[in-house]
Amino acid sequence: SKPHTPKSPQNVPATPSPLENIVITDEARIAAMIKLKTNFERRFEKVLIPCFTAAGECTHDKMLDYKLSDTVYLQVHLPAVKPELVLLSQNGSSIVDFGNVCIGQTRKLELTLKSISENPVSLTTSAFPHDGTFQKVNATRDLEPLGLHQMILEFTPRAKAKYYEVVEVRTQRSTLHLHLHGSGVEPSLIVSPDSGTLDLGHVMVGEILHGTFTLKNSSEIELQYGISLLSEKSDVVQAFTSPSQIGNCNKTGILPFQCTPHTGSIAAGHTQEITVKFNPDHADTYKDVLIVNLLNQPQETRIEVTGRSWTGSMFVLQGRDPTPSVTLHSLVPKIEDPAAEPEAEEFKGAFWVVFICSLSAPKQTFTESVSIGNCRGAGFKPEVANSKDKAAKPTGDFAFDPLKGDYGPLVKALVINPQKGSVESCASTPVIFQFTPPKEMAEVGSRIQFNTMLTLKGETVEQYRVNFVAEIVK
């Protein structure tokens, strides 16, 4: 048989130490610390320190020659006594770290102090910084034997900096040093859209339209925010210092714009989406200002929010052509057109298209435009907000009546493109008006007036009178 070969030490599996499997919890560590300090016995120790002496002038880079016979021995007596106070929180560590705190905000920490003395203990503390960066909220009190005391500290940074302070908690026979750390961080909140405006668009009366904007926390700490409306400020005078920023209100008294969530916190590097609900109760133009504030911060971000409501799904928006020689507006003086015949049927309203015709212009054709939109399907009824059945999104139709033959040469002078058409849901289409003044009517200072009818077919059928005015200038 072959002789037995013993295993080499390298091949012998290592026996795990029993200490490696021991899990020490924070409670066990604190209990062990208290046990050691409570059973600590007083002792008196001596330390002998040799001090070498030499003659001459000592400099930083020069060492003097010395003799061992000239050595002086300094004996230091070190009495070691049992402490009267221990720190239970912070895992027994005297380093109190507040971490990163936003400038102007306050973070509180609660420390638990325990007396391990068999006699009453009187507590005092050293002075805290005069600028109020670190403060003690509650008063210290005397401790009964083996009693507890909750000390509340707070940190309020005043600038972007790192702070450090040592505070002493004193008893009659011992001193506990607390090393306070904290960093002031400047808050940074990015609001999108960065244009400062949020147009929710068009919706029918009685429907709800939603829009969103985002808040991104680009700082190193969590930020707490709050959103309010300029129109709901308690100070009415302050609310109307800029009246152009606040539009019409609902007749019911309910705010047409609402934000959710209007308060909350955003973790570092995260984004919060804010939903703006637009719920008008009558046809009008609405606008307000959303004010975004950070907790205890003087800075604020303002977002102008606008929305428009209509009684029907089809609407007309008056635009402005970029051509300098053209001006379009709806607020023009009332002009009586003697050639216009009164309409027998009722119509929804009227708007004006004004041409400023310069005879010196190289092109004798002048252009204006309007937009016809369809807001069907943009919003939803409150009663079907949670319904899975979505409302249909039909298209809307529009048609301009041709000019009456009574206008003579003006019939061919005006071209509408397109004369009629359809508009998809939640969309709009431009309508171009091209006007070429007839030679027999193109006299400087004259005013040419004529009109036609526009029919809109959507949720309802509505008619508008389109009044055209052409001013002939040099």
Secondary structure as a PSIPRED ss2 file (coil, helix, strand):
# PSIPRED VFORMAT (PSIPRED V4.0)

   1 S C   1.000  0.000  0.000
   2 K C   1.000  0.000  0.000
   3 P C   1.000  0.000  0.000
   4 H C   1.000  0.000  0.000
   5 T C   1.000  0.000  0.000
   6 P C   1.000  0.000  0.000
   7 K C   1.000  0.000  0.000
   8 S C   1.000  0.000  0.000
   9 P H   0.000  1.000  0.000
  10 Q H   0.000  1.000  0.000
  11 N H   0.000  1.000  0.000
  12 V C   1.000  0.000  0.000
  13 P C   1.000  0.000  0.000
  14 A C   1.000  0.000  0.000
  15 T C   1.000  0.000  0.000
  16 P C   1.000  0.000  0.000
  17 S C   1.000  0.000  0.000
  18 P H   0.000  1.000  0.000
  19 L H   0.000  1.000  0.000
  20 E H   0.000  1.000  0.000
  21 N H   0.000  1.000  0.000
  22 I C   1.000  0.000  0.000
  23 V C   1.000  0.000  0.000
  24 I C   1.000  0.000  0.000
  25 T C   1.000  0.000  0.000
  26 D H   0.000  1.000  0.000
  27 E H   0.000  1.000  0.000
  28 A H   0.000  1.000  0.000
  29 R H   0.000  1.000  0.000
  30 I H   0.000  1.000  0.000
  31 A H   0.000  1.000  0.000
  32 A H   0.000  1.000  0.000
  33 M H   0.000  1.000  0.000
  34 I H   0.000  1.000  0.000
  35 K H   0.000  1.000  0.000
  36 L H   0.000  1.000  0.000
  37 K H   0.000  1.000  0.000
  38 T H   0.000  1.000  0.000
  39 N C   1.000  0.000  0.000
  40 F C   1.000  0.000  0.000
  41 E C   1.000  0.000  0.000
  42 R C   1.000  0.000  0.000
  43 R E   0.000  0.000  1.000
  44 F E   0.000  0.000  1.000
  45 E E   0.000  0.000  1.000
  46 K E   0.000  0.000  1.000
  47 V E   0.000  0.000  1.000
  48 L E   0.000  0.000  1.000
  49 I E   0.000  0.000  1.000
  50 P E   0.000  0.000  1.000
  51 C E   0.000  0.000  1.000
  52 F C   1.000  0.000  0.000
  53 T C   1.000  0.000  0.000
  54 A C   1.000  0.000  0.000
  55 A C   1.000  0.000  0.000
  56 G C   1.000  0.000  0.000
  57 E C   1.000  0.000  0.000
  58 C C   1.000  0.000  0.000
  59 T E   0.000  0.000  1.000
  60 H C   1.000  0.000  0.000
  61 D C   1.000  0.000  0.000
  62 K E   0.000  0.000  1.000
  63 M C   1.000  0.000  0.000
  64 L C   1.000  0.000  0.000
  65 D C   1.000  0.000  0.000
  66 Y C   1.000  0.000  0.000
  67 K C   1.000  0.000  0.000
  68 L H   0.000  1.000  0.000
  69 S H   0.000  1.000  0.000
  70 D H   0.000  1.000  0.000
  71 T C   1.000  0.000  0.000
  72 V E   0.000  0.000  1.000
  73 Y E   0.000  0.000  1.000
  74 L E   0.000  0.000  1.000
  75 Q E   0.000  0.000  1.000
  76 V E   0.000  0.000  1.000
  77 H E   0.000  0.000  1.000
  78 L E   0.000  0.000  1.000
  79 P E   0.000  0.000  1.000
  80 A E   0.000  0.000  1.000
  81 V C   1.000  0.000  0.000
  82 K C   1.000  0.000  0.000
  83 P C   1.000  0.000  0.000
  84 E C   1.000  0.000  0.000
  85 L E   0.000  0.000  1.000
  86 V E   0.000  0.000  1.000
  87 L E   0.000  0.000  1.000
  88 L C   1.000  0.000  0.000
  89 S C   1.000  0.000  0.000
  90 Q H   0.000  1.000  0.000
  91 N H   0.000  1.000  0.000
  92 G H   0.000  1.000  0.000
  93 S C   1.000  0.000  0.000
  94 S C   1.000  0.000  0.000
  95 I E   0.000  0.000  1.000
  96 V E   0.000  0.000  1.000
  97 D E   0.000  0.000  1.000
  98 F E   0.000  0.000  1.000
  99 G E   0.000  0.000  1.000
 100 N E   0.000  0.000  1.000
 101 V E   0.000  0.000  1.000
 102 C E   0.000  0.000  1.000
 103 I C   1.000  0.000  0.000
 104 G C   1.000  0.000  0.000
 105 Q C   1.000  0.000  0.000
 106 T C   1.000  0.000  0.000
 107 R E   0.000  0.000  1.000
 108 K E   0.000  0.000  1.000
 109 L E   0.000  0.000  1.000
 110 E E   0.000  0.000  1.000
 111 L E   0.000  0.000  1.000
 112 T E   0.000  0.000  1.000
 113 L E   0.000  0.000  1.000
 114 K E   0.000  0.000  1.000
 115 S E   0.000  0.000  1.000
 116 I C   1.000  0.000  0.000
 117 S C   1.000  0.000  0.000
 118 E C   1.000  0.000  0.000
 119 N C   1.000  0.000  0.000
 120 P C   1.000  0.000  0.000
 121 V E   0.000  0.000  1.000
 122 S C   1.000  0.000  0.000
 123 L C   1.000  0.000  0.000
 124 T E   0.000  0.000  1.000
 125 T E   0.000  0.000  1.000
 126 S C   1.000  0.000  0.000
 127 A C   1.000  0.000  0.000
 128 F C   1.000  0.000  0.000
 129 P C   1.000  0.000  0.000
 130 H C   1.000  0.000  0.000
 131 D C   1.000  0.000  0.000
 132 G C   1.000  0.000  0.000
 133 T C   1.000  0.000  0.000
 134 F E   0.000  0.000  1.000
 135 Q E   0.000  0.000  1.000
 136 K E   0.000  0.000  1.000
 137 V C   1.000  0.000  0.000
 138 N C   1.000  0.000  0.000
 139 A C   1.000  0.000  0.000
 140 T C   1.000  0.000  0.000
 141 R C   1.000  0.000  0.000
 142 D C   1.000  0.000  0.000
 143 L E   0.000  0.000  1.000
 144 E C   1.000  0.000  0.000
 145 P C   1.000  0.000  0.000
 146 L C   1.000  0.000  0.000
 147 G C   1.000  0.000  0.000
 148 L E   0.000  0.000  1.000
 149 H E   0.000  0.000  1.000
 150 Q E   0.000  0.000  1.000
 151 M E   0.000  0.000  1.000
 152 I E   0.000  0.000  1.000
 153 L E   0.000  0.000  1.000
 154 E E   0.000  0.000  1.000
 155 F E   0.000  0.000  1.000
 156 T C   1.000  0.000  0.000
 157 P C   1.000  0.000  0.000
 158 R C   1.000  0.000  0.000
 159 A C   1.000  0.000  0.000
 160 K C   1.000  0.000  0.000
 161 A C   1.000  0.000  0.000
 162 K E   0.000  0.000  1.000
 163 Y E   0.000  0.000  1.000
 164 Y E   0.000  0.000  1.000
 165 E E   0.000  0.000  1.000
 166 V E   0.000  0.000  1.000
 167 V E   0.000  0.000  1.000
 168 E E   0.000  0.000  1.000
 169 V E   0.000  0.000  1.000
 170 R E   0.000  0.000  1.000
 171 T C   1.000  0.000  0.000
 172 Q C   1.000  0.000  0.000
 173 R C   1.000  0.000  0.000
 174 S C   1.000  0.000  0.000
 175 T E   0.000  0.000  1.000
 176 L E   0.000  0.000  1.000
 177 H E   0.000  0.000  1.000
 178 L E   0.000  0.000  1.000
 179 H E   0.000  0.000  1.000
 180 L E   0.000  0.000  1.000
 181 H E   0.000  0.000  1.000
 182 G E   0.000  0.000  1.000
 183 S E   0.000  0.000  1.000
 184 G E   0.000  0.000  1.000
 185 V E   0.000  0.000  1.000
 186 E C   1.000  0.000  0.000
 187 P C   1.000  0.000  0.000
 188 S C   1.000  0.000  0.000
 189 L E   0.000  0.000  1.000
 190 I E   0.000  0.000  1.000
 191 V E   0.000  0.000  1.000
 192 S E   0.000  0.000  1.000
 193 P C   1.000  0.000  0.000
 194 D C   1.000  0.000  0.000
 195 S C   1.000  0.000  0.000
 196 G C   1.000  0.000  0.000
 197 T E   0.000  0.000  1.000
 198 L E   0.000  0.000  1.000
 199 D E   0.000  0.000  1.000
 200 L E   0.000  0.000  1.000
 201 G E   0.000  0.000  1.000
 202 H E   0.000  0.000  1.000
 203 V E   0.000  0.000  1.000
 204 M E   0.000  0.000  1.000
 205 V C   1.000  0.000  0.000
 206 G C   1.000  0.000  0.000
 207 E C   1.000  0.000  0.000
 208 I E   0.000  0.000  1.000
 209 L E   0.000  0.000  1.000
 210 H E   0.000  0.000  1.000
 211 G E   0.000  0.000  1.000
 212 T E   0.000  0.000  1.000
 213 F E   0.000  0.000  1.000
 214 T E   0.000  0.000  1.000
 215 L E   0.000  0.000  1.000
 216 K E   0.000  0.000  1.000
 217 N E   0.000  0.000  1.000
 218 S C   1.000  0.000  0.000
 219 S C   1.000  0.000  0.000
 220 E C   1.000  0.000  0.000
 221 I C   1.000  0.000  0.000
 222 E C   1.000  0.000  0.000
 223 L E   0.000  0.000  1.000
 224 Q E   0.000  0.000  1.000
 225 Y E   0.000  0.000  1.000
 226 G E   0.000  0.000  1.000
 227 I E   0.000  0.000  1.000
 228 S E   0.000  0.000  1.000
 229 L E   0.000  0.000  1.000
 230 L H   0.000  1.000  0.000
 231 S H   0.000  1.000  0.000
 232 E H   0.000  1.000  0.000
 233 K C   1.000  0.000  0.000
 234 S C   1.000  0.000  0.000
 235 D C   1.000  0.000  0.000
 236 V H   0.000  1.000  0.000
 237 V H   0.000  1.000  0.000
 238 Q H   0.000  1.000  0.000
 239 A H   0.000  1.000  0.000
 240 F C   1.000  0.000  0.000
 241 T C   1.000  0.000  0.000
 242 S C   1.000  0.000  0.000
 243 P H   0.000  1.000  0.000
 244 S H   0.000  1.000  0.000
 245 Q H   0.000  1.000  0.000
 246 I C   1.000  0.000  0.000
 247 G C   1.000  0.000  0.000
 248 N C   1.000  0.000  0.000
 249 C C   1.000  0.000  0.000
 250 N C   1.000  0.000  0.000
 251 K C   1.000  0.000  0.000
 252 T C   1.000  0.000  0.000
 253 G C   1.000  0.000  0.000
 254 I C   1.000  0.000  0.000
 255 L C   1.000  0.000  0.000
 256 P C   1.000  0.000  0.000
 257 F E   0.000  0.000  1.000
 258 Q E   0.000  0.000  1.000
 259 C E   0.000  0.000  1.000
 260 T E   0.000  0.000  1.000
 261 P C   1.000  0.000  0.000
 262 H C   1.000  0.000  0.000
 263 T E   0.000  0.000  1.000
 264 G E   0.000  0.000  1.000
 265 S E   0.000  0.000  1.000
 266 I E   0.000  0.000  1.000
 267 A C   1.000  0.000  0.000
 268 A C   1.000  0.000  0.000
 269 G C   1.000  0.000  0.000
 270 H C   1.000  0.000  0.000
 271 T E   0.000  0.000  1.000
 272 Q E   0.000  0.000  1.000
 273 E E   0.000  0.000  1.000
 274 I E   0.000  0.000  1.000
 275 T E   0.000  0.000  1.000
 276 V E   0.000  0.000  1.000
 277 K E   0.000  0.000  1.000
 278 F E   0.000  0.000  1.000
 279 N C   1.000  0.000  0.000
 280 P C   1.000  0.000  0.000
 281 D C   1.000  0.000  0.000
 282 H C   1.000  0.000  0.000
 283 A C   1.000  0.000  0.000
 284 D C   1.000  0.000  0.000
 285 T E   0.000  0.000  1.000
 286 Y E   0.000  0.000  1.000
 287 K E   0.000  0.000  1.000
 288 D E   0.000  0.000  1.000
 289 V E   0.000  0.000  1.000
 290 L E   0.000  0.000  1.000
 291 I E   0.000  0.000  1.000
 292 V E   0.000  0.000  1.000
 293 N E   0.000  0.000  1.000
 294 L E   0.000  0.000  1.000
 295 L C   1.000  0.000  0.000
 296 N C   1.000  0.000  0.000
 297 Q C   1.000  0.000  0.000
 298 P C   1.000  0.000  0.000
 299 Q C   1.000  0.000  0.000
 300 E E   0.000  0.000  1.000
 301 T E   0.000  0.000  1.000
 302 R E   0.000  0.000  1.000
 303 I E   0.000  0.000  1.000
 304 E E   0.000  0.000  1.000
 305 V E   0.000  0.000  1.000
 306 T E   0.000  0.000  1.000
 307 G E   0.000  0.000  1.000
 308 R E   0.000  0.000  1.000
 309 S E   0.000  0.000  1.000
 310 W E   0.000  0.000  1.000
 311 T C   1.000  0.000  0.000
 312 G C   1.000  0.000  0.000
 313 S C   1.000  0.000  0.000
 314 M E   0.000  0.000  1.000
 315 F E   0.000  0.000  1.000
 316 V E   0.000  0.000  1.000
 317 L E   0.000  0.000  1.000
 318 Q E   0.000  0.000  1.000
 319 G C   1.000  0.000  0.000
 320 R C   1.000  0.000  0.000
 321 D C   1.000  0.000  0.000
 322 P C   1.000  0.000  0.000
 323 T C   1.000  0.000  0.000
 324 P C   1.000  0.000  0.000
 325 S C   1.000  0.000  0.000
 326 V C   1.000  0.000  0.000
 327 T C   1.000  0.000  0.000
 328 L C   1.000  0.000  0.000
 329 H C   1.000  0.000  0.000
 330 S C   1.000  0.000  0.000
 331 L C   1.000  0.000  0.000
 332 V C   1.000  0.000  0.000
 333 P C   1.000  0.000  0.000
 334 K C   1.000  0.000  0.000
 335 I C   1.000  0.000  0.000
 336 E C   1.000  0.000  0.000
 337 D C   1.000  0.000  0.000
 338 P C   1.000  0.000  0.000
 339 A C   1.000  0.000  0.000
 340 A C   1.000  0.000  0.000
 341 E C   1.000  0.000  0.000
 342 P C   1.000  0.000  0.000
 343 E C   1.000  0.000  0.000
 344 A C   1.000  0.000  0.000
 345 E C   1.000  0.000  0.000
 346 E C   1.000  0.000  0.000
 347 F C   1.000  0.000  0.000
 348 K C   1.000  0.000  0.000
 349 G E   0.000  0.000  1.000
 350 A E   0.000  0.000  1.000
 351 F E   0.000  0.000  1.000
 352 W E   0.000  0.000  1.000
 353 V E   0.000  0.000  1.000
 354 V E   0.000  0.000  1.000
 355 F E   0.000  0.000  1.000
 356 I E   0.000  0.000  1.000
 357 C E   0.000  0.000  1.000
 358 S E   0.000  0.000  1.000
 359 L C   1.000  0.000  0.000
 360 S C   1.000  0.000  0.000
 361 A C   1.000  0.000  0.000
 362 P C   1.000  0.000  0.000
 363 K C   1.000  0.000  0.000
 364 Q C   1.000  0.000  0.000
 365 T C   1.000  0.000  0.000
 366 F E   0.000  0.000  1.000
 367 T E   0.000  0.000  1.000
 368 E E   0.000  0.000  1.000
 369 S E   0.000  0.000  1.000
 370 V E   0.000  0.000  1.000
 371 S E   0.000  0.000  1.000
 372 I E   0.000  0.000  1.000
 373 G E   0.000  0.000  1.000
 374 N E   0.000  0.000  1.000
 375 C C   1.000  0.000  0.000
 376 R C   1.000  0.000  0.000
 377 G C   1.000  0.000  0.000
 378 A C   1.000  0.000  0.000
 379 G C   1.000  0.000  0.000
 380 F E   0.000  0.000  1.000
 381 K C   1.000  0.000  0.000
 382 P H   0.000  1.000  0.000
 383 E H   0.000  1.000  0.000
 384 V H   0.000  1.000  0.000
 385 A C   1.000  0.000  0.000
 386 N C   1.000  0.000  0.000
 387 S C   1.000  0.000  0.000
 388 K C   1.000  0.000  0.000
 389 D C   1.000  0.000  0.000
 390 K C   1.000  0.000  0.000
 391 A C   1.000  0.000  0.000
 392 A C   1.000  0.000  0.000
 393 K C   1.000  0.000  0.000
 394 P C   1.000  0.000  0.000
 395 T C   1.000  0.000  0.000
 396 G E   0.000  0.000  1.000
 397 D E   0.000  0.000  1.000
 398 F E   0.000  0.000  1.000
 399 A E   0.000  0.000  1.000
 400 F E   0.000  0.000  1.000
 401 D C   1.000  0.000  0.000
 402 P C   1.000  0.000  0.000
 403 L C   1.000  0.000  0.000
 404 K C   1.000  0.000  0.000
 405 G H   0.000  1.000  0.000
 406 D H   0.000  1.000  0.000
 407 Y H   0.000  1.000  0.000
 408 G C   1.000  0.000  0.000
 409 P C   1.000  0.000  0.000
 410 L H   0.000  1.000  0.000
 411 V H   0.000  1.000  0.000
 412 K H   0.000  1.000  0.000
 413 A H   0.000  1.000  0.000
 414 L E   0.000  0.000  1.000
 415 V E   0.000  0.000  1.000
 416 I E   0.000  0.000  1.000
 417 N E   0.000  0.000  1.000
 418 P C   1.000  0.000  0.000
 419 Q C   1.000  0.000  0.000
 420 K E   0.000  0.000  1.000
 421 G E   0.000  0.000  1.000
 422 S E   0.000  0.000  1.000
 423 V E   0.000  0.000  1.000
 424 E C   1.000  0.000  0.000
 425 S C   1.000  0.000  0.000
 426 C C   1.000  0.000  0.000
 427 A E   0.000  0.000  1.000
 428 S E   0.000  0.000  1.000
 429 T E   0.000  0.000  1.000
 430 P E   0.000  0.000  1.000
 431 V E   0.000  0.000  1.000
 432 I E   0.000  0.000  1.000
 433 F E   0.000  0.000  1.000
 434 Q E   0.000  0.000  1.000
 435 F E   0.000  0.000  1.000
 436 T C   1.000  0.000  0.000
 437 P C   1.000  0.000  0.000
 438 P C   1.000  0.000  0.000
 439 K H   0.000  1.000  0.000
 440 E H   0.000  1.000  0.000
 441 M H   0.000  1.000  0.000
 442 A C   1.000  0.000  0.000
 443 E C   1.000  0.000  0.000
 444 V C   1.000  0.000  0.000
 445 G C   1.000  0.000  0.000
 446 S C   1.000  0.000  0.000
 447 R E   0.000  0.000  1.000
 448 I E   0.000  0.000  1.000
 449 Q E   0.000  0.000  1.000
 450 F E   0.000  0.000  1.000
 451 N E   0.000  0.000  1.000
 452 T E   0.000  0.000  1.000
 453 M E   0.000  0.000  1.000
 454 L E   0.000  0.000  1.000
 455 T E   0.000  0.000  1.000
 456 L E   0.000  0.000  1.000
 457 K E   0.000  0.000  1.000
 458 G C   1.000  0.000  0.000
 459 E C   1.000  0.000  0.000
 460 T C   1.000  0.000  0.000
 461 V E   0.000  0.000  1.000
 462 E E   0.000  0.000  1.000
 463 Q E   0.000  0.000  1.000
 464 Y E   0.000  0.000  1.000
 465 R E   0.000  0.000  1.000
 466 V E   0.000  0.000  1.000
 467 N E   0.000  0.000  1.000
 468 F E   0.000  0.000  1.000
 469 V E   0.000  0.000  1.000
 470 A E   0.000  0.000  1.000
 471 E E   0.000  0.000  1.000
 472 I E   0.000  0.000  1.000
 473 V E   0.000  0.000  1.000
 474 K C   1.000  0.000  0.000
